[in-house]
Each structure stands twice: as structure tokens, then as C-alpha cells.
Amino acid sequence: MLFTAVILVCSLSSAVLAAPVPKSLSRRALPTPIAASTARTYLSELTVAVDSNSPAYSRDRFKTWDIISGTCDTRETVLKRDGTGVVTDSSCKATSGNWVSPYDGVPTTLASDLDIDHLVPLKEAWLSGARDWTDAQREALANDLTRPQLVAVTDNLNQSKGDRDPAQWMPPLASFQCEYARAWVQVKHFYALTVDSAEKAALQKILAGC
């Protein structure tokens, strides 16, 4: 399985219309997701199953943040990737920069106003299969910079999203919803996670309009 191979190698809702995110920033927001046609195919391949929280989810089962380079951890790496003019101190903490949250189009110059969202929330991953993984596999998901899984977004919006899936929550910026759905399916497919029936129906509806 592709995910297992990577682990071994690495060892380790309503749409709210708003001004679109500038293209120069949206390109920096996260790795470009798969095409809508591919996402529709991938979605059809995902196993449909009822979410299970047995054993019970614990955030501690997903280690964050990893050190990526020097003193820069996953959070700081995403902040530098997603922003422009980002200045960091000796510990790699962002001290200034410009960011636009792709979920709502809100700009900020304060890194403290941003959370790094796990696009597929860690609890959602647990409920849909990650409960059966090794700790190394869960750590890989929680720090995945290769797939469109991590993105810097407005902190209060990230908190309002919580652990909800696309049947329960979508980014309020309508122009980003297709990209969000494509990214969601890509991550779930790569990690062989399941979808529940309501989640699949919501994704099918969004992807049909992409």
C-alpha cells in the first residue's frame, strides 16, 4: 500500500460569497490537490463505513509538531510556506509576514492569529481508520507536508470547524470549497481512510459542481 511504503521509507453550511483569495497567495496555501475528475474516482474507491471511536480518540496519539529543518517545526514551515514576506527569529518563530486564510479570505499580519489546520481533522482520521495505525503512521499524517493536509487558517474559524467532516462543515469562502473537497478526498484516499454515507454524499455534491 502506498501509505505503508511511505512510512517504511520515512521510518517514522452554507457557502458565503467573499472576495477570492489572490492567486499568488492561494498557490502558496497548500500543495495543489488532485483534479476534480480524479477526486470523483478516488471517492468512489473509498470504503463507506460508520465512524468508530473504539478505542476512544486521544489527541496525544498524534505527535505534533515534528522538526523539519534546523529549528523549524511543522507549524513554522507551514507559516513560511503559506505567507509572503515572512520573517522569523533565531528559533524559527514567525515574527512578521502577510497571510490570507484560504477558508474565509481574511488577511492578517500576525502569526498568532493563525492555526495550522489539519484539513482532515485528526479525530476524523481516528474515527475513519487511524485508530488501527501505528504511532509512526499517525505522526506522519499529523505532519504531512506533501499532501494537501496542512494549511494556515484563521484561528477562530479553525476552532469553529473542530472535527467536523464536509457533511457538517465547509469553508465559508465558496470559491475554495471545490479545492477543499478535492484535498479531503486525496488525503483520505492516500491514507486508506473510510467515509461515512453523509460525508460521501456531501463530497459527491461538491465535486459534481467543480
Buried (B, 14 or more C-beta within 10 A) or exposed (E): EEBEEBBEEEEBEEBEEBEBBEEEBBEBBBBEBBEBEBBBEBBEEBEEBEBEEEEEBEEEBBBBBBEBEEEBBBBBBBBBBBBEEBEBEEEBBBEEBEBBBBBBBBEBEEBEBBBBBBBBBBBBBBBBBBBEBEEEBBBBBBBBBEBBBBBBBBBEBBEEBEBBBBBEBBBBBBBBBBBBBBBBBBBBBBBBBBBBEEBBBBBBEBBEEB
